[in-house]
Amino acid sequence: MRLSLFLTLMLALPAPLLAQGTGVSLGGVARNDSGAPVEVTADQLEMNQTEGTALFTGDVLVVQGELRLAAPRILVEYARLPDGSLGEDVEQITASGGVTMVTPSEAAEAGEAVYSPVRNEVVMTGDVLLTQGPNTLNGQRLVIDLATGTGRMDGRVRTVITPGSTPGNAAQ
């Protein structure tokens, strides 16, 4: 899986949310146009062919359409082929140092976000905050299954739902 697909998925995460206990429904996970160009801006990029990594540092900003991902550091780790050579597929991408993902109507914040293409999931950790309009969901760890668009929030979960607003209406 290439970097642009990951960025599309990561940026599309803060979709409408409904909290029932610790379960989270993330409708519209793939709303973003995955064919739109992905622009990455950073103060520095370090490529390490030996380790199979690309490290973006310093005010990293990833933009695709109206979606934004910002973090001080994004590490891309490429998978190894059976013969030990470096492949083109991404094994894991880690955004760290305080991660913010924003769409025109939603936002997600966490200390770190890790995308694993093999498991098709994103794990956000460290004071996770999801907001949509006036509604918020807080916890310490959010695991999002990208195949189903569902997630689970753990770690002293707190939900604030404003009366009269629904997840479908709050995003408009």
C-alpha positions in Angstrom: 0.0 0.0 0.0 1.4 3.4 -0.9 1.8 6.5 1.2 -1.0 8.4 -0.6 -3.6 5.7 0.3 -2.6 5.7 3.9 -2.8 9.5 4.1 -6.2 9.3 2.4 -7.4 6.8 5.1 -5.8 8.7 8.0 -7.2 12.0 6.9 -10.7 10.6 6.4 -11.0 9.1 9.9 -12.8 11.8 11.9 -16.1 10.9 10.4 -19.5 11.1 12.1 -19.4 9.4 15.5 -22.0 7.8 17.7 -20.9 6.7 21.2 -22.6 3.7 22.8 -20.5 2.6 25.7 -17.0 2.4 24.3 -18.0 1.4 20.8 -17.7 4.1 18.0 -19.4 4.1 14.6 -17.3 6.0 12.1 -19.6 6.4 9.0 -18.1 7.6 5.8 -14.5 6.6 6.5 -13.7 6.7 2.8 -15.4 10.0 2.0 -12.2 11.6 0.7 -11.3 11.4 -3.0 -8.4 8.9 -2.9 -7.4 10.1 -6.4 -6.8 13.7 -5.3 -3.1 14.7 -5.0 -1.4 14.3 -1.7 0.9 17.2 -0.7 3.4 16.7 2.1 5.3 19.7 3.5 8.0 19.3 6.2 11.1 21.1 7.3 13.1 17.9 6.6 12.9 14.5 4.9 15.4 11.7 5.7 15.4 8.7 3.5 17.2 5.5 4.8 17.4 2.8 2.1 19.2 0.4 4.5 16.4 0.6 7.1 13.6 1.1 4.5 12.3 4.3 6.1 11.3 7.8 5.2 11.1 10.3 8.1 9.4 13.7 7.7 10.1 16.1 10.6 9.4 19.7 11.6 5.8 21.0 11.2 4.7 18.2 8.9 1.5 19.0 7.1 -0.2 16.5 4.8 -3.0 17.9 2.6 -5.4 16.0 0.3 -8.4 18.0 -0.8 -10.1 19.5 2.2 -8.4 17.1 4.6 -5.4 18.0 6.8 -3.0 15.9 8.9 -0.4 17.8 11.0 2.3 16.3 13.3 5.9 17.1 14.2 7.0 13.7 12.9 5.8 11.1 10.5 7.8 7.9 10.0 7.0 5.7 7.0 8.4 2.1 7.2 8.5 0.1 4.0 8.0 -3.7 3.9 10.8 -6.1 3.0 10.4 -8.6 0.2 11.0 -12.4 0.9 14.5 -12.0 -0.6 15.3 -9.2 1.9 15.2 -6.4 -0.5 13.1 -3.3 0.0 9.6 -3.3 -1.5 7.3 -0.4 -2.4 4.5 -1.4 0.1 4.2 0.4 3.4 4.4 -1.8 6.5 3.6 0.9 9.0 3.2 4.7 9.3 3.6 6.5 12.6 2.6 10.1 13.2 3.8 11.4 16.5 4.5 14.3 18.8 0.9 15.5 18.8 -1.3 14.6 15.8 -4.2 16.6 14.5 -6.5 15.5 11.7 -9.1 17.9 10.4 -11.9 18.0 7.8 -14.2 21.0 7.3 -16.6 19.6 9.9 -14.6 17.2 12.2 -11.3 17.0 14.0 -9.3 14.3 15.9 -6.3 14.9 18.1 -4.0 12.4 19.8 -0.4 12.0 21.0 0.3 9.4 18.3 -1.4 7.7 15.4 -0.2 4.4 13.9 -1.5 3.0 10.6 -1.0 -0.7 9.9 -2.0 -1.7 6.3 -1.8 -5.5 7.1 -4.3 -5.2 9.9 -6.2 -2.4 8.0 -6.4 -0.3 11.2 -5.4 2.9 12.8 -4.6 3.2 16.5 -4.6 6.6 18.0 -3.2 6.9 21.6 -2.5 9.6 24.2 -5.4 11.8 25.2 -7.5 11.1 22.1 -10.2 13.7 21.3 -12.7 13.3 18.5 -15.0 16.3 17.8 -17.9 16.8 15.4 -19.8 20.0 15.7 -20.7 20.4 19.3 -20.2 16.7 20.2 -17.0 15.3 21.7 -15.5 11.9 22.6 -12.4 11.6 24.7 -10.3 8.6 25.8 -6.8 7.2 25.9 -6.8 4.8 22.9 -8.9 4.6 19.8 -8.6 1.6 17.5 -10.3 2.1 14.1 -11.1 -0.8 11.8 -10.9 0.8 8.3 -12.7 -2.2 6.6 -15.8 -1.8 8.7 -15.6 1.9 9.7 -16.0 1.0 13.4 -13.8 1.7 16.3 -13.4 1.2 20.0 -12.4 3.9 22.5 -10.7 2.8 25.7 -9.3 4.5 28.8 -11.8 6.5 30.9 -14.1 7.4 28.0 -16.0 10.6 28.2 -18.7 11.6 25.7 -20.4 15.0 25.5 -23.5 15.0 23.2 -25.3 18.4 22.8 -29.1 18.0 22.9 -30.7 18.7 19.6 -27.6 17.8 17.6 -27.1 14.4 15.9 -24.0 13.1 14.3 -25.5 13.4 10.9 -26.6 17.0 11.5 -23.5 18.2 13.3 -21.4 17.6 10.3 -23.4 20.0 8.1 
